[in-house]
Amino acid sequence: MKSILSNFKLINPIIILMVLFLGNCTQAQNSSNDSDLGNRVKDFLDSKRNDWYDMNVPPSDGKLLYDIILKNGYTNALEIGTSTGHSSIWIAWALSKTGGKLITIEIDESRHREAVSNIKEAGLSEYIDARRADAHELVKELDGPFDFVFSDADKGWYINYFKDVSPKLESGGCFSAHNVRSGGSGRRGSSGSQAYLEYVQSLDNYKTTVDNSGGGVAISYKK
């Protein structure tokens, strides 16, 4: 009996050490994979830095979306208006760190096709469900729930998109919209953008601020 107990006491620390070793190896491997993906995304974004002309966000706004997602640990994201994928890549890069995924919608076939190619080249395909569809219809059909939404499609439909998504947005979630500036100086579709801003600022269950540092982003947190 003493021999058995003695052997158990010897084996027990060995098992603990093995578990710790394997855990550290897994953590190191995950860290290495994250680093490899991060380097790939950075290299891709750097190589394309001056090529995002087709209705894409500027890099500063991409970084803003990335930071919002990481800060809040969001995992279930929706993007309305993919264009050729610049903002999608920033969003998905953040989601790759939180364990999340993005659904992004683009109606134009050529932009959708280019976006899928860009996303693949950036190494983020597994974090993005890129759909070519009419967002006017698909946004209504999506089940959700979502905790992060980025709207960058037709500005005159911003309020409609918001109304369709708001019931599916979790408390503490964020609905962001591009080309919205305080004072109504949006770059495109300023009348629709301004009407949207006035609408969301009137809602008691949302707190809305505007970041004017890039193309203008209205950031609304659901209370």
C-alpha positions as CSV (number, residue, x, y, z in Angstrom):
1,M,0.0,0.0,0.0
2,K,2.8,2.3,0.9
3,S,4.5,1.5,-2.4
4,I,1.4,2.4,-4.3
5,L,1.0,5.7,-2.5
6,S,4.6,6.4,-3.0
7,N,4.3,5.8,-6.7
8,F,1.1,7.9,-6.9
9,K,2.9,10.8,-5.2
10,L,5.7,10.5,-7.8
11,I,3.4,10.2,-10.8
12,N,1.0,13.0,-9.7
13,P,3.6,15.9,-10.0
14,I,4.7,14.4,-13.4
15,I,1.2,14.5,-14.7
16,I,0.8,18.1,-13.6
17,L,4.1,19.1,-15.2
18,M,3.0,17.4,-18.5
19,V,-0.3,19.2,-18.5
20,L,1.4,22.5,-17.9
21,F,4.0,21.7,-20.6
22,L,1.3,20.8,-23.1
23,G,-0.7,23.9,-22.2
24,N,2.2,26.1,-22.7
25,C,3.0,24.5,-26.0
26,T,-0.6,25.0,-27.2
27,Q,-0.5,28.6,-26.0
28,A,2.8,29.2,-27.8
29,Q,1.4,27.6,-31.0
30,N,-1.7,29.8,-30.9
31,S,0.4,32.9,-30.2
32,S,2.6,31.9,-33.2
33,N,-0.4,31.5,-35.4
34,D,-1.8,34.8,-34.4
35,S,1.5,36.5,-35.1
36,D,1.7,34.8,-38.5
37,L,-1.8,35.9,-39.4
38,G,-1.2,39.4,-38.1
39,N,2.0,39.8,-40.2
40,R,0.2,38.5,-43.3
41,V,-2.7,41.0,-42.8
42,K,-0.3,43.9,-42.1
43,D,1.8,43.1,-45.2
44,F,-1.4,42.9,-47.3
45,L,-2.8,46.2,-46.0
46,D,0.6,47.9,-46.6
47,S,0.8,46.6,-50.1
48,K,-2.7,47.9,-50.9
49,R,-2.6,51.1,-48.9
50,N,-3.0,53.4,-51.9
51,D,-5.4,51.1,-53.8
52,W,-8.7,51.4,-51.9
53,Y,-10.5,53.8,-54.2
54,D,-13.8,52.0,-54.9
55,M,-16.0,53.2,-52.1
56,N,-13.8,51.9,-49.3
57,V,-13.0,53.4,-45.9
58,P,-9.7,55.1,-45.3
59,P,-7.1,53.2,-43.1
60,S,-7.8,55.4,-40.1
61,D,-11.5,54.3,-40.1
62,G,-10.5,50.7,-40.6
63,K,-8.3,51.0,-37.5
64,L,-11.2,52.6,-35.6
65,L,-13.5,49.7,-36.3
66,Y,-10.7,47.2,-35.4
67,D,-10.2,49.0,-32.0
68,I,-13.9,49.1,-31.2
69,I,-14.2,45.3,-31.7
70,L,-11.2,44.5,-29.7
71,K,-12.1,46.9,-26.9
72,N,-15.5,45.3,-26.4
73,G,-14.7,41.7,-27.3
74,Y,-17.3,41.6,-30.0
75,T,-17.7,38.3,-31.9
76,N,-20.9,38.5,-34.1
77,A,-20.5,41.2,-36.7
78,L,-22.5,42.4,-39.7
79,E,-21.2,44.7,-42.5
80,I,-23.6,46.3,-44.9
81,G,-21.7,47.3,-48.0
82,T,-18.5,45.3,-48.5
83,S,-17.1,47.3,-51.5
84,T,-13.8,45.6,-52.3
85,G,-13.2,44.5,-48.7
86,H,-11.0,47.1,-47.0
87,S,-13.2,47.5,-44.0
88,S,-14.1,43.8,-44.0
89,I,-10.4,43.0,-43.5
90,W,-10.0,45.3,-40.6
91,I,-13.2,44.0,-38.9
92,A,-12.2,40.3,-39.5
93,W,-8.7,40.9,-38.3
94,A,-10.1,42.0,-35.0
95,L,-12.6,39.1,-35.0
96,S,-9.8,36.6,-35.5
97,K,-8.5,37.7,-32.1
98,T,-11.9,37.6,-30.3
99,G,-13.0,34.3,-31.9
100,G,-15.7,35.9,-34.0
101,K,-17.0,36.0,-37.5
102,L,-18.3,38.6,-40.0
103,I,-21.2,38.5,-42.4
104,T,-20.7,41.1,-45.1
105,I,-23.1,42.0,-47.9
106,E,-22.3,43.5,-51.3
107,I,-24.8,43.9,-54.2
108,D,-22.3,44.6,-57.0
109,E,-20.9,41.5,-58.6
110,S,-17.5,42.8,-59.6
111,R,-16.8,44.5,-56.2
112,H,-18.0,41.3,-54.4
113,R,-15.6,39.2,-56.5
114,E,-12.7,41.5,-55.9
115,A,-13.5,41.6,-52.1
116,V,-13.5,37.8,-51.9
117,S,-10.1,37.7,-53.6
118,N,-8.7,40.4,-51.3
119,I,-10.0,38.7,-48.2
120,K,-8.4,35.4,-49.3
121,E,-5.1,37.1,-50.0
122,A,-5.2,38.7,-46.6
123,G,-5.7,35.2,-45.0
124,L,-9.0,36.0,-43.4
125,S,-11.5,33.8,-45.4
126,E,-12.4,31.6,-42.4
127,Y,-13.5,34.7,-40.5
128,I,-15.8,36.2,-43.2
129,D,-19.0,35.0,-44.8
130,A,-19.1,37.3,-47.8
131,R,-22.5,37.4,-49.5
132,R,-23.5,39.0,-52.8
133,A,-27.1,40.1,-52.2
134,D,-29.4,43.1,-52.0
135,A,-28.9,44.3,-48.4
136,H,-32.4,45.9,-48.5
137,E,-33.8,42.4,-48.4
138,L,-31.1,40.3,-46.8
139,V,-30.6,42.4,-43.7
140,K,-34.3,41.8,-42.8
141,E,-33.8,38.1,-43.2
142,L,-30.7,37.6,-41.1
143,D,-31.5,36.1,-37.7
144,G,-28.6,37.6,-35.7
145,P,-28.0,38.2,-32.9
146,F,-25.2,40.7,-33.6
147,D,-23.0,42.7,-31.3
148,F,-21.2,44.8,-34.0
149,V,-22.6,46.3,-37.2
150,F,-20.9,48.6,-39.7
151,S,-23.2,50.3,-42.3
152,D,-21.5,51.7,-45.4
153,A,-24.0,51.2,-48.2
154,D,-26.6,53.6,-49.6
155,K,-26.9,56.5,-47.2
156,G,-30.6,57.2,-47.9
157,W,-31.3,53.7,-46.5
158,Y,-29.3,54.0,-43.3
159,I,-32.3,54.5,-41.1
160,N,-34.0,51.5,-42.6
161,Y,-30.9,49.3,-42.1
162,F,-30.8,50.5,-38.5
163,K,-34.4,49.7,-37.8
164,D,-34.1,46.2,-39.4
165,V,-31.0,45.4,-37.3
166,S,-31.7,47.1,-34.0
167,P,-33.9,44.3,-32.6
168,K,-31.2,41.8,-33.4
169,L,-28.4,43.9,-31.8
170,E,-27.4,42.8,-28.3
171,S,-27.4,45.1,-25.3
172,G,-24.0,46.7,-25.2
173,G,-23.6,46.2,-29.0
174,C,-22.5,48.8,-31.4
175,F,-24.1,50.0,-34.6
176,S,-21.6,52.1,-36.6
177,A,-22.3,54.0,-39.8
178,H,-19.8,55.5,-42.3
179,N,-19.7,59.0,-44.0
180,V,-21.6,60.5,-41.1
181,R,-20.2,63.7,-39.6
182,S,-21.4,66.0,-36.8
183,G,-22.7,69.1,-38.5
184,G,-23.9,67.2,-41.6
185,S,-20.7,67.4,-43.6
186,G,-20.7,63.8,-44.8
187,R,-18.6,63.1,-47.9
188,R,-21.3,61.2,-49.8
189,G,-25.1,61.3,-49.4
190,S,-24.9,63.9,-46.7
191,S,-28.7,64.5,-46.6
192,G,-29.3,60.8,-45.8
193,S,-26.3,60.7,-43.4
194,Q,-27.5,63.7,-41.5
195,A,-31.1,62.4,-41.3
196,Y,-29.7,59.1,-39.9
197,L,-27.6,60.9,-37.3
198,E,-30.5,63.0,-36.1
199,Y,-32.6,59.8,-35.9
200,V,-30.1,57.8,-33.8
201,Q,-29.3,60.7,-31.6
202,S,-33.0,61.0,-30.7
203,L,-33.1,57.4,-29.4
204,D,-33.1,57.0,-25.6
205,N,-31.8,53.4,-25.7
206,Y,-28.7,54.4,-27.7
207,K,-25.7,56.6,-27.0
208,T,-24.3,58.0,-30.1
209,T,-21.0,59.8,-30.8
210,V,-19.3,60.8,-34.0
211,D,-15.6,60.3,-34.9
212,N,-14.7,62.9,-37.5
213,S,-11.0,61.9,-37.8
214,G,-11.4,60.0,-41.1
215,G,-14.4,59.7,-43.3
216,G,-16.8,60.3,-40.4
217,V,-18.2,57.4,-38.4
218,A,-21.3,57.5,-36.2
219,I,-20.9,55.1,-33.3
220,S,-24.0,54.1,-31.5
221,Y,-23.9,51.8,-28.4
222,K,-27.2,50.1,-27.4
223,K,-27.9,50.5,-23.7
